[in-house]
Amino acid sequence: MKKEEPTIYQTVLQRGYSRRTFLKMCAALAATLGLDYSQTNTVAHALETKKRIPVIWLQMQDCTGCSESFIRSSYPKTESVIFNMISLEYMELLTAAAGFQTEAAEQNVLKKYAGEYVLVVEGSVPVNPCYLTIGGRSGADLLKEAAAHAKAVLAFGTCSSWGGIAKAKPNPTGARPIAAVLKGTPIIRVPGCPPIAEVMTGVLAHIVTFGSLPETDMLGRPKAFYRHRIHDKCNRRAYFDAGLFAESFDDPNLKAGYCLYKLGCKGPTTYNACAELRWNGGISYPIQSGNPCIGCSEADFWDNGPFYTHEAKLPLTQTTINPEKWGAGITAAAAVGVGAHAGITAAVKHHQAKDQNKGDHHE
Ligand code: SF4
């Protein structure tokens, strides 16, 4: 006889936690989901009756930053999400297996949980077939296979949501957001480079608690976390309204809290929860620490960002090469390299599809 799966509450008790701890977890969860404190009972009831959901986490063209951020969640703690609320059946970063073993493990969970699992995707998908081939199969193929029987598809991070850094010019891999490959599949976008840990765990917790996908805006982002611009909740906003701006990165007024708009802050056009939830358990976020928002949760942030465009315009000697230290020879060699790079870039641009950006945002 098939053994009955325990409910989330039973799993919590089996792990040695008390009911008191369970209720505390429910209260923290309700707060993360943006619910009123009085809704704690609703969350508790859901977790008492619902079973854990299987999750399959695929990594495409990524830097593993989203996974790293995810495993640092404070509330709910990642361990409580992973061990009590979801059953993380497959994730390359955390798996002990390698090579054929890993591929076999993925195939097993895809079959075993067909129609039940939530698919999380981190990283962009290259359309250039020279990149991201695993076990002889392309990343796009693997993604389509995993999405075919998923209950929900979550794009964690700016790369899977919008294409991210890999899609920045000159985009040699032909990187695209997963929506460009999974046409017609509803996708919840959780952008950020990386996303805030509590936003990722919060989205998963919503699906577990209510058995449904969170409400999203017109771009597919969960409203609970992406309804405000950074600018709306910024701790420097009063200085913006008063017209008080830091003029340079070594301006003493920057430390005093002046607005960072003149230093290229993208807060006025960026939707994310950094100013509300903050990072590392709510300690701080970039603007509070003196760095302008770079708009990392918005599409094409790398190409549109204030710093990267600026750097690209600097003369070679002002970027990474110091001729006094390394000599004119290295500088000349670097200049030849830059010239070659420019040539390759032009060739790649010429051959890459002109419609690279067409439709990605609305697929
Ligand atoms: S620092 Fe950026 S987000 Fe904050 S008030 Fe100034 S412009 Fe707005």
Residues whose N, C-alpha, C, O or C-beta is under 5 A from the ligand:
A	BS01	SF4	I230 H231 C234 R236 R237 F240 C259 L260 Y261 C265 G267 P268 I287
